[in-house]
Structure formats: structure tokens, C-alpha cells
Amino acid sequence: QVQLVESGGGLVQAGGSLRVSCAYSGRTFSDYTMGWFRQALGKNSDFVAAISWSGRSTNYADSVKGRFTISKDNAKNTVYLQMNSLEPEDTALYYCAAASDKYILHRSPSRYDYWGQGTQVFVSS
């Protein structure tokens, strides 16, 4: 069974920081890129960031560039999203996902094969 489990969400004031994590298990993910998406209430899922399996390449949505950092620790089977300078508009359910592509950092949710349940992030003004 393939599992992606997010954690680390919570309530934070605007300007604050939060780190969410995604632990993965059940398959060999050596040929997968990992990504983070978010979905605000009543809105579609938006791409946030992606990282290659090696961690050498990253891609960010313009809305989070310079504020968020995606990273991973293959030894711990975990992907992280460090969120700094948080804004109320960052409030959303954050999902991690895995795409069966070793090099291309896809932005479309349809290109990702496995998804976690999500962790909720609230940013108060």
C-alpha cells in the first residue's frame, strides 16, 4: 500500500512561519518527483512547489516564491515545505503528492499519481 501522510499544519499569525511534512511509504519512489498543492475553501487545487527525487531541482508557484522552500530527506522518506512570511491568503488545506516522473517538475495535479490526505494551515491577520 502506498501512503503519503502530511503533518505540521496549524494556526499561525500573519508574518509567522510553519513547516509541514509529508512522510511517504509503500513503494520505491526513486523515479518520482514530489510536490505540494493547496486548496482554499471553495477553490480549486493550486500548485505550490515541486522537487526532483534527488532534491537538486525545485519549482515554485509565483505566489510563494521567495517565501516557501521545498526540501526532502530521502533517508527519512520525508518531504518538507517550509513556509515563511505567511499571509492570510496562504490559508488552505496543503497536500503532498508524488508524480511518476524522475526529472520533470509538473505543476498540474493530473500528473501526480499519489496523494496524501492533507494538513490544514490557518493564517490569521
C-alpha positions in Angstrom: 0.0 0.0 0.0 1.2 3.5 -1.0 0.9 6.1 1.7 1.6 9.8 1.8 0.9 11.4 5.2 1.1 15.1 5.9 1.6 16.7 9.3 2.6 20.0 10.8 -0.4 22.2 9.9 -1.9 24.6 12.4 -2.7 28.2 13.2 -0.2 30.9 12.8 -0.3 34.7 12.7 0.4 36.6 9.6 4.2 37.1 9.1 4.9 33.9 11.0 6.4 30.6 9.9 5.3 27.0 9.7 6.8 23.8 8.4 4.6 21.0 7.0 5.9 17.5 6.4 5.0 14.6 4.2 6.1 11.1 5.0 5.9 8.5 2.2 6.0 4.7 2.2 4.9 1.5 0.5 6.7 1.7 -2.8 10.1 2.6 -4.3 9.9 6.3 -5.1 13.3 6.7 -6.8 11.7 7.7 -10.1 9.2 10.1 -8.6 9.1 13.9 -8.2 7.4 15.2 -5.1 5.1 18.2 -4.9 2.9 20.3 -2.7 -0.5 21.6 -3.6 -3.0 23.7 -1.6 -6.8 24.1 -1.8 -8.6 27.0 -0.1 -12.2 26.6 0.9 -14.4 26.8 -2.2 -11.5 27.0 -4.6 -9.6 24.6 -6.9 -6.3 22.9 -6.0 -3.3 25.1 -6.8 0.3 24.1 -7.4 2.7 25.3 -4.7 6.1 23.7 -5.2 7.8 20.6 -6.5 11.2 18.9 -6.1 13.0 16.2 -8.0 13.9 12.9 -6.4 17.5 13.9 -5.9 16.5 17.3 -4.5 18.6 19.1 -7.0 15.8 20.8 -8.8 12.8 22.7 -7.5 9.9 24.7 -8.9 7.7 27.2 -7.1 4.4 29.0 -7.8 4.9 32.7 -8.2 2.7 33.4 -5.2 5.1 31.6 -2.8 8.5 32.2 -4.5 10.9 33.7 -2.0 8.8 32.8 1.0 8.4 29.0 0.8 11.1 26.3 0.5 10.6 22.7 -0.5 13.1 20.1 0.6 13.4 16.4 1.2 15.3 13.8 3.2 15.3 10.5 1.3 16.9 8.7 4.2 13.8 9.7 6.3 11.3 9.3 3.4 10.1 12.8 4.1 9.3 15.9 2.0 9.1 19.3 3.7 7.6 22.6 2.9 9.0 25.5 5.0 6.6 28.4 4.9 7.8 31.9 6.0 6.2 35.3 5.9 2.8 33.7 5.9 -0.2 35.7 4.7 -3.9 35.2 5.3 -4.3 34.2 1.6 -2.0 31.2 2.3 -4.8 29.6 4.4 -5.6 26.3 2.8 -5.5 22.5 3.0 -2.0 21.5 2.0 -1.5 18.3 0.1 1.7 16.4 -0.8 1.8 14.3 -3.9 4.1 12.0 -6.0 4.4 12.0 -9.7 5.9 9.1 -11.7 8.5 11.3 -13.4 12.1 11.4 -12.4 13.0 14.8 -13.8 10.1 16.9 -14.9 8.6 19.0 -12.1 4.9 19.1 -13.1 2.6 21.8 -12.0 -0.7 20.1 -13.0 -2.4 18.0 -10.3 -3.4 15.5 -13.1 0.2 14.5 -13.5 0.5 13.3 -9.9 -0.3 9.6 -9.1 -0.4 9.5 -5.3 -1.8 12.0 -2.8 -1.9 12.5 0.9 -4.9 13.4 2.9 -3.8 17.0 3.6 -2.9 19.1 6.5 -4.8 22.4 7.3 -2.9 25.7 7.6 -4.7 28.8 9.0 -3.1 32.2 8.8 -4.7 34.9 10.9 -4.5 38.6 10.1 
